């Protein structure tokens, strides 16, 4: 009870409006993601009690409801906190600089080397998943790397270890031109990068890697990828209209830049174009009817747009893949329509 008044004054003080402090007059501090998540969970769980306390407080008029209303609006925008334990092996929470946008590739590698992350079993397991790997060369004689988007699982794959794996894989090659193939076959929200992790790629990868990146071939771009790029439009602005981005809508287009015997796309991706029965001039009915081709194969159904749409300011034919194993039901609406 002896500390109650001091605590009450503290909370009133931090809830009251104060003068804006010049940002240049003090050094910026950073807090860990774990603390941010804990604060989010605390405020979300107790926001009603906080509101009730402020309303019943004798100092209600002095404090006012504006700070609480701002907090309630922010919490409504953020939504409920994620109910999952914080990974104890994510060692970056103890590094203040990790939360800084100034974190460079050198800083990142120093932390990883210091903790010998390349020796950890988790790193070796991630490497064996072949999310990112080097194989073969292009017709221009450049080494080719592959990123298989569907193999990255949000909440399961350690993103920081993936970045470290990419850096180590590129290191022997990135001082001369190299090329990357991104396979977006059957990519969905399970394979997405969270916003803060997407941003991290832009300032943690070595600058020399971006300079010597000759081309990025994007294979099987789908509707979900288009929506993801639209949602993160602000972050992806540097990629808009970039000539290094080349969208490929068929295996033949990949053959133009990489000889077939040098290509190392996964068998599950290549097999989608085998033994196909194609139905052209179909319509995909949604808020905007779209002309599509329906491709039926032994293991999957593909719906390929016949009209190009914009993705990162490039004109692209989208290809949505539905594996037979995930189609629960096909309903015939009439002689000319069906739903999945």
Secondary structure, 3 states (H helix, E strand, C coil): CCCHHHHHHHHHHHHCCCCCCCHHHCCCCCCCHHHHHHHHHHHHHHHHHHHHHHHHCCCHHHHCCHHHHHHHHHHHHHCCCCCCCCCCCCHHHHCHHHHCCCCCHHHHHHHHHHCCHHHCHHHHHHHHCCCEEEEEECCCCCEEEEEEHHHCCCCCCCHHHHHHHHHHHHHCCCCCCEEEEEECCCCCHHHCCCHHHHHHHHHHCCHHHHHHEEEEEEECCCHHHHHHHHHCCCHHHHHCCCCCEEEECCHHHHHCCCCHHHCCCCHHHHHHHCCCEEEEEEEECCCCCEEEEEEECCCEEEEEECCCEEECCEEECCEEEEEHHHCCCCEEEECCEEEC
